[in-house]
């Protein structure tokens, strides 16, 4: 477990099967596979089939090796107009042990570009922790996707037109009306 954690923390990605063999000083592929299968059965890690580096440490795994949990920075998004998320491979954020309960497979970090959310104290280059969600309440800060790209805004739902929209927290930007193609990806947990 510690080897996997250190690879993620130091290099930004989990070790490959071959790198695990080297680190463990094992020549047998089956022995490495058995180790990974045991860790997965104990629910310490989760493996993604078909990916050479598809190992994710689960909450129980972080607790077992007594280290700070990590969440990936998945990219950069706009707090202004729309932008496509830009993947930042190899960037991870550590969290304190008392935050481990909050972390799950459903959290990720996004770096902010732009100033449309400055009145909500979300500024250029801030890192925002989001949790994937299916339900959103009016007033939630959300990461949303439309055909134009992704953006961070306040979600507003009301009983008069416009019924649903994304509201910037800067008067220099217009609201963004919901369409059938608007997808809410996650809601803000906290600014890092």
N, CA, C and O atoms as a DFTB+ gen file, in Angstrom:
768 C
 N C O
     1  1       0.819      -1.198       0.000
     2  2       0.000       0.000       0.000
     3  2       0.863       1.263       0.000
     4  3       0.600       2.200      -0.754
     5  1       1.879       1.283       0.837
     6  2       2.737       2.472       0.935
     7  2       3.420       2.782      -0.387
     8  3       3.611       3.947      -0.737
     9  1       3.786       1.738      -1.116
    10  2       4.437       1.941      -2.410
    11  2       3.478       2.651      -3.365
    12  3       3.869       3.587      -4.062
    13  1       2.238       2.208      -3.393
    14  2       1.241       2.823      -4.276
    15  2       1.028       4.284      -3.884
    16  3       1.011       5.168      -4.740
    17  1       0.866       4.529      -2.578
    18  2       0.650       5.894      -2.093
    19  2       1.823       6.797      -2.475
    20  3       1.619       7.895      -2.993
    21  1       3.037       6.342      -2.224
    22  2       4.219       7.165      -2.509
    23  2       4.361       7.456      -3.999
    24  3       4.782       8.551      -4.372
    25  1       4.021       6.501      -4.853
    26  2       4.061       6.750      -6.293
    27  2       3.086       7.851      -6.668
    28  3       3.429       8.758      -7.427
    29  1       1.871       7.776      -6.137
    30  2       0.870       8.794      -6.465
    31  2       1.320      10.155      -5.947
    32  3       1.267      11.147      -6.673
    33  1       1.760      10.202      -4.699
    34  2       2.158      11.466      -4.066
    35  2       3.381      12.080      -4.759
    36  3       3.426      13.288      -4.990
    37  1       4.362      11.251      -5.086
    38  2       5.623      11.769      -5.624
    39  2       5.618      11.984      -7.132
    40  3       6.213      12.945      -7.621
    41  1       4.953      11.101      -7.875
    42  2       5.009      11.216      -9.332
    43  2       3.694      11.691      -9.940
    44  3       3.654      12.090     -11.104
    45  1       2.605      11.650      -9.144
    46  2       1.329      12.118      -9.653
    47  2       0.453      11.039     -10.249
    48  3      -0.656      11.326     -10.699
    49  1       0.927       9.801     -10.264
    50  2       0.129       8.701     -10.803
    51  2       0.540       7.407     -10.116
    52  3       1.646       7.309      -9.584
    53  1      -0.355       6.401     -10.123
    54  2      -0.024       5.120      -9.489
    55  2       1.042       4.370     -10.279
    56  3       1.253       4.649     -11.459
    57  1       1.708       3.428      -9.637
    58  2       2.725       2.649     -10.350
    59  2       2.083       1.682     -11.343
    60  3       0.962       1.215     -11.140
    61  1       2.805       1.394     -12.406
    62  2       2.356       0.379     -13.359
    63  2       2.656      -0.994     -12.759
    64  3       3.330      -1.101     -11.735
    65  1       2.160      -2.015     -13.394
    66  2       2.390      -3.392     -12.969
    67  2       3.892      -3.682     -12.922
    68  3       4.394      -4.271     -11.965
    69  1       4.591      -3.262     -13.965
    70  2       6.037      -3.485     -14.059
    71  2       6.798      -2.729     -12.965
    72  3       7.753      -3.253     -12.392
    73  1       6.370      -1.501     -12.681
    74  2       7.027      -0.716     -11.624
    75  2       6.780      -1.337     -10.250
    76  3       7.654      -1.295      -9.384
    77  1       5.594      -1.912     -10.047
    78  2       5.322      -2.620      -8.789
    79  2       6.241      -3.831      -8.637
    80  3       6.749      -4.101      -7.549
    81  1       6.448      -4.552      -9.728
    82  2       7.367      -5.700      -9.678
    83  2       8.751      -5.254      -9.235
    84  3       9.379      -5.899      -8.395
    85  1       9.229      -4.145      -9.802
    86  2      10.555      -3.639      -9.438
    87  2      10.595      -3.195      -7.980
    88  3      11.526      -3.533      -7.249
    89  1       9.589      -2.440      -7.563
    90  2       9.547      -1.917      -6.188
    91  2       9.487      -3.046      -5.151
    92  3      10.117      -2.966      -4.096
    93  1       8.731      -4.082      -5.463
    94  2       8.581      -5.207      -4.542
    95  2       9.692      -6.241      -4.690
    96  3       9.763      -7.207      -3.931
    97  1      10.568      -6.020      -5.692
    98  2      11.657      -6.947      -5.996
    99  2      11.118      -8.364      -6.213
   100  3      11.598      -9.338      -5.633
   101  1      10.106      -8.431      -7.066
   102  2       9.440      -9.686      -7.389
   103  2       9.566      -9.909      -8.886
   104  3       9.407      -8.978      -9.675
   105  1       9.854     -11.156      -9.279
   106  2       9.974     -11.439     -10.709
   107  2       8.698     -12.039     -11.284
   108  3       8.509     -12.052     -12.500
   109  1       7.817     -12.537     -10.411
   110  2       6.610     -13.213     -10.877
   111  2       5.446     -12.238     -11.055
   112  3       5.071     -11.523     -10.126
   113  1       4.886     -12.223     -12.259
   114  2       3.692     -11.410     -12.500
   115  2       2.529     -11.855     -11.629
   116  3       1.754     -11.028     -11.149
   117  1       2.405     -13.162     -11.426
   118  2       1.296     -13.697     -10.644
   119  2       1.367     -13.238      -9.193
   120  3       0.327     -12.997      -8.579
   121  1       2.554     -13.112      -8.635
   122  2       2.701     -12.664      -7.245
   123  2       2.216     -11.223      -7.089
   124  3       1.530     -10.900      -6.120
   125  1       2.570     -10.365      -8.035
   126  2       2.101      -8.979      -7.997
   127  2       0.589      -8.945      -8.148
   128  3      -0.096      -8.222      -7.425
   129  1       0.075      -9.717      -9.077
   130  2      -1.373      -9.791      -9.286
   131  2      -2.080     -10.272      -8.018
   132  3      -3.131      -9.743      -7.655
   133  1      -1.505     -11.276      -7.343
   134  2      -2.086     -11.778      -6.090
   135  2      -2.111     -10.694      -5.014
   136  3      -3.095     -10.563      -4.285
   137  1      -1.023      -9.911      -4.912
   138  2      -0.975      -8.812      -3.930
   139  2      -2.084      -7.796      -4.211
   140  3      -2.802      -7.381      -3.302
   141  1      -2.213      -7.408      -5.463
   142  2      -3.236      -6.424      -5.829
   143  2      -4.644      -6.972      -5.590
   144  3      -5.526      -6.249      -5.127
   145  1      -4.848      -8.242      -5.907
   146  2      -6.159      -8.868      -5.679
   147  2      -6.493      -8.894      -4.188
   148  3      -7.630      -8.624      -3.802
   149  1      -5.506      -9.219      -3.349
   150  2      -5.725      -9.212      -1.884
   151  2      -6.082      -7.827      -1.376
   152  3      -6.990      -7.679      -0.558
   153  1      -5.368      -6.803      -1.860
   154  2      -5.659      -5.429      -1.433
   155  2      -7.058      -5.014      -1.876
   156  3      -7.762      -4.298      -1.163
   157  1      -7.450      -5.471      -3.059
   158  2      -8.780      -5.132      -3.561
   159  2      -9.868      -5.868      -2.769
   160  3     -10.910      -5.286      -2.468
   161  1      -9.637      -7.130      -2.433
   162  2     -10.609      -7.898      -1.639
   163  2     -10.804      -7.280      -0.255
   164  3     -11.903      -7.322       0.299
   165  1      -9.747      -6.713       0.294
   166  2      -9.820      -6.059       1.613
   167  2     -10.403      -4.655       1.513
   168  3     -10.554      -3.964       2.520
   169  1     -10.731      -4.237       0.285
   170  2     -11.275      -2.909      -0.005
   171  2     -10.323      -1.778       0.412
   172  3     -10.739      -0.744       0.934
   173  1      -9.040      -2.018       0.162
   174  2      -8.023      -0.997       0.408
   175  2      -7.723      -0.217      -0.869
   176  3      -7.350       0.956      -0.827
   177  1      -7.895      -0.899      -2.008
   178  2      -7.691      -0.260      -3.309
   179  2      -8.832      -0.653      -4.237
   180  3      -9.608      -1.568      -3.960
   181  1      -8.904       0.073      -5.349
   182  2      -9.831      -0.275      -6.424
   183  2      -9.023      -0.223      -7.711
   184  3      -8.277       0.728      -7.947
   185  1      -9.176      -1.258      -8.548
   186  2      -8.444      -1.303      -9.815
   187  2      -9.393      -1.049     -10.970
   188  3     -10.538      -1.501     -10.970
   189  1      -8.896      -0.320     -11.948
   190  2      -9.642      -0.038     -13.163
   191  2      -9.142      -0.992     -14.241
   192  3      -7.978      -0.949     -14.641
   193  1     -10.034      -1.842     -14.696
   194  2      -9.666      -2.834     -15.718
   195  2      -9.169      -2.144     -16.990
   196  3      -9.716      -1.129     -17.423
   197  1      -8.126      -2.719     -17.571
   198  2      -7.626      -2.227     -18.848
   199  2      -6.717      -1.015     -18.753
   200  3      -6.279      -0.496     -19.780
   201  1      -6.423      -0.548     -17.538
   202  2      -5.547       0.609     -17.374
   203  2      -4.257       0.178     -16.679
   204  3      -4.294      -0.441     -15.616
   205  1      -3.124       0.508     -17.284
   206  2      -1.831       0.110     -16.716
   207  2      -1.576       0.752     -15.355
   208  3      -0.857       0.191     -14.529
   209  1      -2.153       1.908     -15.124
   210  2      -1.953       2.611     -13.854
   211  2      -3.274       2.825     -13.121
   212  3      -3.419       3.776     -12.353
   213  1      -4.222       1.946     -13.359
   214  2      -5.571       2.111     -12.822
   215  2      -5.735       1.619     -11.413
   216  3      -6.551       0.730     -11.169
   217  1      -4.987       2.165     -10.467
   218  2      -5.105       1.796      -9.052
   219  2      -5.519       3.042      -8.272
   220  3      -4.889       4.093      -8.384
   221  1      -6.571       2.914      -7.491
   222  2      -7.025       4.019      -6.639
   223  2      -7.053       3.531      -5.205
   224  3      -7.601       2.466      -4.918
   225  1      -6.467       4.303      -4.303
   226  2      -6.511       3.963      -2.878
   227  2      -7.854       4.408      -2.323
   228  3      -8.267       5.551      -2.519
   229  1      -8.531       3.505      -1.634
   230  2      -9.820       3.807      -1.020
   231  2      -9.631       4.330       0.401
   232  3      -8.532       4.237       0.949
   233  1     -10.681       4.876       1.002
   234  2     -10.588       5.461       2.346
   235  2      -9.980       4.502       3.363
   236  3      -9.127       4.886       4.163
   237  1     -10.423       3.264       3.321
   238  2      -9.904       2.259       4.258
   239  2      -8.402       2.058       4.051
   240  3      -7.668       1.823       5.011
   241  1      -7.949       2.150       2.814
   242  2      -6.527       2.014       2.511
   243  2      -5.703       3.142       3.111
   244  3      -4.629       2.905       3.664
   245  1      -6.205       4.377       3.003
   246  2      -5.501       5.513       3.610
   247  2      -5.393       5.330       5.122
   248  3      -4.348       5.589       5.718
   249  1      -6.487       4.882       5.729
   250  2      -6.488       4.665       7.182
   251  2      -5.517       3.560       7.573
   252  3      -4.827       3.664       8.586
   253  1      -5.465       2.511       6.775
   254  2      -4.600       1.368       7.078
   255  2      -3.131       1.771       7.113
   256  3      -2.385       1.317       7.981
   257  1      -2.711       2.612       6.185
   258  2      -1.300       3.021       6.175
   259  2      -1.081       4.361       6.881
   260  3       0.030       4.891       6.890
   261  1      -2.152       4.905       7.474
   262  2      -2.075       6.112       8.303
   263  2      -1.419       7.294       7.578
   264  3      -0.455       7.886       8.062
   265  1      -1.972       7.618       6.402
   266  2      -1.473       8.753       5.623
   267  2      -2.629       9.656       5.241
   268  3      -3.796       9.276       5.342
   269  1      -2.288      10.852       4.803
   270  2      -3.302      11.807       4.357
   271  2      -3.862      11.373       3.016
   272  3      -3.100      11.065       2.100
   273  1      -5.181      11.344       2.883
   274  2      -5.780      10.967       1.599
   275  2      -5.499      12.007       0.520
   276  3      -5.253      13.177       0.813
   277  1      -5.539      11.562      -0.730
   278  2      -5.256      12.416      -1.882
   279  2      -6.488      12.497      -2.779
   280  3      -7.242      11.531      -2.898
   281  1      -6.688      13.654      -3.406
   282  2      -7.738      13.811      -4.416
   283  2      -7.088      14.398      -5.662
   284  3      -6.232      15.275      -5.551
   285  1      -7.482      13.929      -6.858
   286  2      -6.843      14.404      -8.086
   287  2      -7.345      15.781      -8.509
   288  3      -8.517      16.116      -8.334
   289  1      -6.437      16.566      -9.068
   290  2      -6.848      17.782      -9.774
   291  2      -7.155      17.321     -11.190
   292  3      -6.257      16.894     -11.915
   293  1      -8.434      17.406     -11.588
   294  2      -8.808      16.858     -12.896
   295  2      -8.659      17.869     -14.017
   296  3      -8.694      17.501     -15.191
   297  1      -8.493      19.145     -13.671
   298  2      -8.320      20.115     -14.741
   299  2      -8.619      21.526     -14.315
   300  3      -8.784      21.823     -13.132
   301  1      -8.684      22.385     -15.300
   302  2      -8.957      23.799     -15.096
   303  2     -10.285      24.113     -15.747
   304  3     -10.575      23.625     -16.840
   305  1     -11.097      24.927     -15.084
   306  2     -12.364      25.333     -15.676
   307  2     -12.581      26.809     -15.455
   308  3     -11.895      27.447     -14.658
   309  1     -13.536      27.331     -16.167
   310  2     -13.772      28.759     -16.184
   311  2     -14.683      29.223     -15.062
   312  3     -15.642      28.547     -14.689
   313  1     -14.362      30.377     -14.542
   314  2     -15.276      31.164     -13.720
   315  2     -15.364      32.482     -14.478
   316  3     -14.880      33.518     -14.023
   317  1     -15.964      32.417     -15.588
   318  2     -16.101      33.518     -16.540
   319  2     -16.963      32.974     -17.646
   320  3     -18.075      32.512     -17.393
   321  1     -16.474      33.016     -18.873
   322  2     -17.161      32.341     -19.967
   323  2     -16.897      30.854     -19.851
   324  3     -16.311      30.406     -18.866
   325  1     -17.312      30.095     -20.824
   326  2     -17.096      28.660     -20.796
   327  2     -15.708      28.315     -21.287
   328  3     -15.109      29.052     -22.071
   329  1     -15.209      27.197     -20.822
   330  2     -13.954      26.659     -21.318
   331  2     -14.008      25.148     -21.213
   332  3     -14.730      24.602     -20.379
   333  1     -13.252      24.479     -22.051
   334  2     -13.112      23.036     -21.900
   335  2     -12.152      22.795     -20.753
   336  3     -11.167      23.517     -20.599
   337  1     -12.435      21.779     -19.944
   338  2     -11.534      21.440     -18.846
   339  2     -10.202      20.993     -19.436
   340  3     -10.165      20.262     -20.425
   341  1      -9.112      21.438     -18.820
   342  2      -7.771      21.093     -19.278
   343  2      -7.190      20.132     -18.263
   344  3      -6.995      20.487     -17.101
   345  1      -6.913      18.913     -18.700
   346  2      -6.434      17.901     -17.772
   347  2      -5.036      18.239     -17.285
   348  3      -4.145      18.541     -18.078
   349  1      -4.853      18.184     -15.970
   350  2      -3.543      18.394     -15.353
   351  2      -3.084      17.058     -14.794
   352  3      -3.267      16.779     -13.609
   353  1      -2.499      16.248     -15.628
   354  2      -2.081      14.921     -15.217
   355  2      -0.967      15.032     -14.183
   356  3      -0.021      15.800     -14.356
   357  1      -1.088      14.263     -13.115
   358  2      -0.029      14.205     -12.125
   359  2      -0.158      15.179     -10.987
   360  3       0.778      15.295     -10.195
   361  1      -1.250      15.883     -10.854
   362  2      -1.414      16.809      -9.740
   363  2      -2.434      16.230      -8.760
   364  3      -3.541      15.855      -9.145
   365  1      -2.046      16.164      -7.503
   366  2      -2.907      15.625      -6.450
   367  2      -2.842      16.545      -5.246
   368  3      -1.823      17.191      -5.002
   369  1      -3.929      16.603      -4.497
   370  2      -4.018      17.433      -3.301
   371  2      -4.178      16.528      -2.083
   372  3      -5.082      15.693      -2.060
   373  1      -3.311      16.676      -1.059
   374  2      -3.500      15.885       0.168
   375  2      -4.531      16.535       1.089
   376  3      -4.674      17.757       1.113
   377  1      -5.242      15.708       1.840
   378  2      -6.220      16.183       2.809
   379  2      -5.870      15.660       4.182
   380  3      -5.170      14.655       4.309
   381  1      -6.356      16.339       5.218
   382  2      -6.091      15.894       6.577
   383  2      -6.875      14.618       6.855
   384  3      -7.874      14.336       6.194
   385  1      -6.411      13.847       7.843
   386  2      -7.055      12.580       8.154
   387  2      -8.500      12.764       8.592
   388  3      -9.325      11.882       8.352
   389  1      -8.832      13.900       9.235
   390  2     -10.223      14.079       9.669
   391  2     -11.148      14.386       8.493
   392  3     -12.367      14.384       8.663
   393  1     -10.605      14.647       7.314
   394  2     -11.419      14.866       6.116
   395  2     -11.607      13.587       5.307
   396  3     -12.290      13.601       4.283
   397  1     -11.008      12.479       5.752
   398  2     -11.039      11.250       4.978
   399  2     -12.462      10.744       4.762
   400  3     -12.749      10.155       3.720
   401  1     -13.357      10.960       5.725
   402  2     -14.734      10.494       5.560
   403  2     -15.412      11.191       4.391
   404  3     -16.276      10.608       3.736
   405  1     -15.030      12.428       4.125
   406  2     -15.636      13.200       3.045
   407  2     -15.176      12.676       1.681
   408  3     -15.914      12.752       0.698
   409  1     -13.969      12.153       1.632
   410  2     -13.417      11.730       0.354
   411  2     -13.988      10.391      -0.079
   412  3     -14.242       9.511       0.743
   413  1     -14.178      10.255      -1.345
   414  2     -14.687       9.017      -1.925
   415  2     -14.284       9.014      -3.385
   416  3     -13.521       9.869      -3.835
   417  1     -14.800       8.055      -4.111
   418  2     -14.539       8.022      -5.550
   419  2     -15.179       9.205      -6.257
   420  3     -14.904       9.452      -7.431
   421  1     -16.018       9.925      -5.558
   422  2     -16.832      10.964      -6.191
   423  2     -16.337      12.378      -5.932
   424  3     -17.110      13.323      -6.088
   425  1     -15.087      12.559      -5.546
   426  2     -14.570      13.911      -5.343
   427  2     -13.424      14.183      -6.299
   428  3     -12.706      13.275      -6.719
   429  1     -13.270      15.464      -6.633
   430  2     -12.195      15.874      -7.514
   431  2     -11.944      17.361      -7.288
   432  3     -12.773      18.071      -6.718
   433  1     -10.794      17.806      -7.743
   434  2     -10.386      19.198      -7.573
   435  2     -10.280      19.844      -8.950
   436  3      -9.794      19.231      -9.901
   437  1     -10.743      21.093      -9.042
   438  2     -10.681      21.853     -10.287
   439  2     -10.005      23.188      -9.993
   440  3     -10.294      23.828      -8.982
   441  1      -9.105      23.604     -10.877
   442  2      -8.459      24.914     -10.773
   443  2      -9.318      25.936     -11.524
   444  3      -9.824      25.648     -12.609
   445  1      -9.481      27.127     -10.945
   446  2     -10.356      28.173     -11.491
   447  2      -9.590      29.106     -12.422
   448  3      -8.472      29.526     -12.125
   449  1     -10.217      29.420     -13.557
   450  2      -9.742      30.477     -14.463
   451  2     -10.848      31.509     -14.548
   452  3     -12.000      31.155     -14.797
   453  1     -10.530      32.762     -14.351
   454  2     -11.530      33.811     -14.531
   455  2     -12.012      34.416     -13.228
   456  3     -11.605      34.004     -12.142
   457  1     -12.904      35.420     -13.360
   458  2     -13.310      36.188     -12.182
   459  2     -14.823      36.342     -12.026
   460  3     -15.281      37.265     -11.352
   461  1     -15.600      35.455     -12.637
   462  2     -17.058      35.608     -12.549
   463  2     -17.626      35.218     -11.190
   464  3     -18.813      35.427     -10.938
   465  1     -16.800      34.656     -10.312
   466  2     -17.288      34.217      -8.999
   467  2     -16.592      34.943      -7.849
   468  3     -16.566      34.445      -6.723
   469  1     -16.028      36.121      -8.132
   470  2     -15.234      36.822      -7.109
   471  2     -16.058      37.230      -5.894
   472  3     -15.522      37.269      -4.787
   473  1     -17.346      37.534      -6.064
   474  2     -18.164      37.912      -4.906
   475  2     -18.541      36.716      -4.045
   476  3     -19.126      36.887      -2.976
   477  1     -18.213      35.505      -4.493
   478  2     -18.371      34.294      -3.686
   479  2     -17.002      33.854      -3.167
   480  3     -16.842      32.730      -2.691
   481  1     -16.015      34.750      -3.262
   482  2     -14.640      34.487      -2.825
   483  2     -14.004      33.307      -3.571
   484  3     -13.244      32.529      -2.994
   485  1     -14.328      33.190      -4.854
   486  2     -13.694      32.206      -5.731
   487  2     -12.950      33.002      -6.785
   488  3     -13.552      33.700      -7.601
   489  1     -11.627      32.884      -6.754
   490  2     -10.772      33.730      -7.576
   491  2      -9.916      32.910      -8.534
   492  3      -9.803      31.690      -8.408
   493  1      -9.321      33.606      -9.488
   494  2      -8.396      32.996     -10.449
   495  2      -7.360      32.153      -9.705
   496  3      -6.805      32.592      -8.698
   497  1      -7.103      30.943     -10.202
   498  2      -6.116      29.987      -9.685
   499  2      -6.515      29.309      -8.371
   500  3      -5.736      28.513      -7.847
   501  1      -7.694      29.595      -7.823
   502  2      -8.148      28.859      -6.641
   503  2      -8.363      27.402      -7.007
   504  3      -8.692      27.082      -8.149
   505  1      -8.180      26.531      -6.047
   506  2      -8.489      25.116      -6.204
   507  2      -9.780      24.839      -5.455
   508  3      -9.897      25.162      -4.273
   509  1     -10.761      24.236      -6.143
   510  2     -12.070      23.981      -5.558
   511  2     -12.311      22.476      -5.529
   512  3     -12.166      21.789      -6.540
   513  1     -12.681      21.979      -4.352
   514  2     -13.031      20.570      -4.201
   515  2     -14.514      20.410      -4.503
   516  3     -15.356      21.059      -3.883
   517  1     -14.826      19.544      -5.460
   518  2     -16.200      19.248      -5.846
   519  2     -16.520      17.803      -5.527
   520  3     -15.640      16.942      -5.510
   521  1     -17.791      17.554      -5.274
   522  2     -18.288      16.190      -5.110
   523  2     -19.338      15.964      -6.187
   524  3     -20.245      16.778      -6.362
   525  1     -19.210      14.846      -6.911
   526  2     -20.218      14.503      -7.905
   527  2     -21.544      14.333      -7.185
   528  3     -21.594      13.796      -6.079
   529  1     -22.614      14.791      -7.814
   530  2     -23.927      14.733      -7.173
   531  2     -25.014      14.547      -8.214
   532  3     -24.824      14.827      -9.398
   533  1     -26.159      14.067      -7.747
   534  2     -27.340      13.938      -8.599
   535  2     -28.391      14.970      -8.236
   536  3     -29.228      15.324      -9.066
   537  1     -28.355      15.456      -7.004
   538  2     -29.340      16.428      -6.529
   539  2     -28.650      17.736      -6.182
   540  3     -27.592      17.750      -5.552
   541  1     -29.265      18.831      -6.601
   542  2     -28.696      20.150      -6.363
   543  2     -29.777      21.046      -5.794
   544  3     -30.938      20.963      -6.196
   545  1     -29.395      21.906      -4.854
   546  2     -30.333      22.863      -4.267
   547  2     -30.001      24.256      -4.787
   548  3     -28.850      24.562      -5.100
   549  1     -31.022      25.084      -4.873
   550  2     -30.803      26.457      -5.286
   551  2     -29.811      27.096      -4.317
   552  3     -29.970      27.006      -3.099
   553  1     -28.795      27.738      -4.867
   554  2     -27.760      28.360      -4.055
   555  2     -26.454      27.574      -4.030
   556  3     -25.425      28.107      -3.614
   557  1     -26.477      26.307      -4.471
   558  2     -25.242      25.517      -4.535
   559  2     -24.298      26.116      -5.564
   560  3     -24.730      26.554      -6.629
   561  1     -23.008      26.134      -5.245
   562  2     -21.981      26.459      -6.238
   563  2     -21.703      25.155      -6.976
   564  3     -21.395      24.138      -6.355
   565  1     -21.813      25.187      -8.310
   566  2     -21.728      23.959      -9.094
   567  2     -20.697      24.056     -10.204
   568  3     -20.318      25.142     -10.642
   569  1     -20.263      22.898     -10.640
   570  2     -19.493      22.770     -11.868
   571  2     -20.478      22.251     -12.895
   572  3     -21.049      21.175     -12.716
   573  1     -20.687      23.001     -13.973
   574  2     -21.678      22.647     -14.986
   575  2     -21.022      22.533     -16.351
   576  3     -20.001      23.163     -16.629
   577  1     -21.643      21.703     -17.205
   578  2     -21.156      21.524     -18.572
   579  2     -22.303      21.793     -19.543
   580  3     -23.433      21.350     -19.337
   581  1     -21.985      22.525     -20.600
   582  2     -22.924      22.749     -21.702
   583  2     -22.159      22.448     -22.988
   584  3     -20.967      22.145     -22.925
   585  1     -22.793      22.519     -24.131
   586  2     -22.042      22.313     -25.382
   587  2     -20.884      23.307     -25.541
   588  3     -19.942      23.041     -26.287
   589  1     -20.950      24.443     -24.848
   590  2     -19.883      25.443     -24.945
   591  2     -18.678      25.125     -24.071
   592  3     -17.609      25.696     -24.284
   593  1     -18.816      24.233     -23.095
   594  2     -17.710      23.891     -22.213
   595  2     -18.162      23.788     -20.772
   596  3     -19.335      23.537     -20.495
   597  1     -17.214      23.986     -19.841
   598  2     -17.516      23.885     -18.408
   599  2     -17.371      25.247     -17.745
   600  3     -16.656      26.123     -18.233
   601  1     -18.069      25.404     -16.615
   602  2     -17.994      26.647     -15.863
   603  2     -18.401      26.405     -14.414
   604  3     -19.109      25.446     -14.109
   605  1     -17.946      27.280     -13.531
   606  2     -18.353      27.273     -12.123
   607  2     -19.291      28.449     -11.910
   608  3     -18.945      29.593     -12.208
   609  1     -20.481      28.162     -11.392
   610  2     -21.472      29.206     -11.127
   611  2     -22.358      28.787      -9.963
   612  3     -22.284      27.657      -9.482
   613  1     -23.206      29.728      -9.513
   614  2     -24.215      29.417      -8.506
   615  2     -25.458      28.919      -9.238
   616  3     -25.918      29.545     -10.193
   617  1     -26.000      27.785      -8.782
   618  2     -27.221      27.234      -9.361
   619  2     -28.417      27.931      -8.722
   620  3     -28.499      28.033      -7.498
   621  1     -29.340      28.408      -9.548
   622  2     -30.555      29.063      -9.053
   623  2     -31.766      28.367      -9.657
   624  3     -31.853      28.167     -10.868
   625  1     -32.702      28.002      -8.779
   626  2     -33.976      27.426      -9.190
   627  2     -35.063      28.233      -8.490
   628  3     -35.034      28.394      -7.270
   629  1     -36.028      28.743      -9.268
   630  2     -37.067      29.597      -8.680
   631  2     -38.415      29.327      -9.343
   632  3     -38.487      28.621     -10.349
   633  1     -39.479      29.888      -8.778
   634  2     -40.846      29.645      -9.251
   635  2     -41.330      30.626     -10.310
   636  3     -42.519      30.652     -10.628
   637  1     -40.436      31.426     -10.854
   638  2     -40.811      32.380     -11.900
   639  2     -39.735      32.349     -12.982
   640  3     -38.609      31.922     -12.726
   641  1     -40.072      32.793     -14.172
   642  2     -39.066      32.788     -15.250
   643  2     -37.911      33.739     -14.931
   644  3     -38.148      34.794     -14.342
   645  1     -36.715      33.416     -15.283
   646  2     -36.268      32.104     -15.743
   647  2     -36.242      31.118     -14.569
   648  3     -35.733      31.447     -13.497
   649  1     -36.778      29.936     -14.762
   650  2     -36.942      28.981     -13.677
   651  2     -35.631      28.408     -13.165
   652  3     -35.447      28.254     -11.958
   653  1     -34.716      28.090     -14.080
   654  2     -33.408      27.535     -13.706
   655  2     -32.329      28.265     -14.489
   656  3     -32.449      28.486     -15.694
   657  1     -31.262      28.636     -13.767
   658  2     -30.137      29.271     -14.449
   659  2     -28.888      29.179     -13.594
   660  3     -28.943      28.850     -12.409
   661  1     -27.763      29.478     -14.222
   662  2     -26.472      29.536     -13.541
   663  2     -26.124      31.009     -13.377
   664  3     -26.097      31.773     -14.341
   665  1     -25.859      31.383     -12.137
   666  2     -25.658      32.798     -11.826
   667  2     -24.202      33.077     -11.467
   668  3     -23.663      32.456     -10.551
   669  1     -23.564      33.999     -12.174
   670  2     -22.220      34.418     -11.782
   671  2     -22.299      35.279     -10.525
   672  3     -23.329      35.892     -10.244
   673  1     -21.226      35.318      -9.792
   674  2     -21.143      36.181      -8.615
   675  2     -20.242      37.361      -8.927
   676  3     -19.335      37.699      -8.166
   677  1     -20.518      37.981     -10.070
   678  2     -19.836      39.179     -10.524
   679  2     -20.831      39.854     -11.475
   680  3     -21.226      39.252     -12.473
   681  1     -21.244      41.100     -11.180
   682  2     -22.272      41.748     -12.007
   683  2     -21.850      42.011     -13.446
   684  3     -22.689      42.390     -14.263
   685  1     -20.590      41.825     -13.778
   686  2     -20.124      42.039     -15.144
   687  2     -20.423      40.867     -16.072
   688  3     -20.133      40.937     -17.266
   689  1     -21.002      39.785     -15.534
   690  2     -21.294      38.596     -16.337
   691  2     -22.794      38.316     -16.327
   692  3     -23.459      38.540     -15.316
   693  1     -23.332      37.825     -17.454
   694  2     -24.772      37.514     -17.525
   695  2     -25.063      36.134     -16.930
   696  3     -24.171      35.295     -16.801
   697  1     -26.329      35.919     -16.571
   698  2     -26.745      34.593     -16.140
   699  2     -26.711      33.660     -17.343
   700  3     -26.725      34.112     -18.488
   701  1     -26.668      32.367     -17.081
   702  2     -26.656      31.356     -18.137
   703  2     -27.916      30.520     -17.963
   704  3     -28.072      29.812     -16.969
   705  1     -28.804      30.610     -18.931
   706  2     -30.059      29.876     -18.855
   707  2     -29.834      28.382     -19.068
   708  3     -28.977      27.973     -19.850
   709  1     -30.621      27.575     -18.355
   710  2     -30.565      26.125     -18.518
   711  2     -31.173      25.724     -19.856
   712  3     -32.151      26.317     -20.310
   713  1     -30.589      24.722     -20.471
   714  2     -31.173      24.088     -21.652
   715  2     -31.187      22.583     -21.392
   716  3     -30.717      22.131     -20.348
   717  1     -31.714      21.819     -22.318
   718  2     -31.711      20.360     -22.188
   719  2     -30.294      19.807     -22.181
   720  3     -30.063      18.693     -21.711
   721  1     -29.360      20.567     -22.692
   722  2     -27.978      20.101     -22.780
   723  2     -27.124      20.505     -21.580
   724  3     -25.952      20.135     -21.511
   725  1     -27.686      21.255     -20.638
   726  2     -26.932      21.651     -19.441
   727  2     -26.807      20.448     -18.518
   728  3     -27.798      19.798     -18.184
   729  1     -25.590      20.167     -18.116
   730  2     -25.324      19.039     -17.212
   731  2     -24.611      19.558     -15.971
   732  3     -23.595      20.245     -16.066
   733  1     -25.149      19.226     -14.826
   734  2     -24.504      19.590     -13.565
   735  2     -23.581      18.422     -13.185
   736  3     -24.035      17.286     -13.045
   737  1     -22.311      18.708     -13.024
   738  2     -21.324      17.673     -12.773
   739  2     -21.131      17.436     -11.283
   740  3     -21.081      16.291     -10.834
   741  1     -21.023      18.518     -10.515
   742  2     -20.789      18.362      -9.085
   743  2     -21.047      19.653      -8.352
   744  3     -21.184      20.719      -8.951
   745  1     -21.111      19.530      -7.015
   746  2     -21.303      20.724      -6.199
   747  2     -20.062      20.965      -5.352
   748  3     -19.370      20.032      -4.945
   749  1     -19.806      22.227      -5.101
   750  2     -18.611      22.628      -4.360
   751  2     -18.695      22.146      -2.920
   752  3     -19.713      22.310      -2.248
   753  1     -17.593      21.544      -2.463
   754  2     -17.464      21.151      -1.064
   755  2     -16.725      22.236      -0.307
   756  3     -17.156      22.662       0.764
   757  1     -15.594      22.688      -0.874
   758  2     -14.819      23.743      -0.225
   759  2     -13.746      24.274      -1.161
   760  3     -13.371      23.639      -2.146
   761  1     -13.273      25.451      -0.818
   762  2     -12.116      26.034      -1.510
   763  2     -10.879      25.568      -0.758
   764  3     -10.843      25.564       0.472
   765  1      -9.870      25.178      -1.519
   766  2      -8.651      24.682      -0.886
   767  2      -7.638      25.801      -0.800
   768  3      -6.533      25.597      -0.296
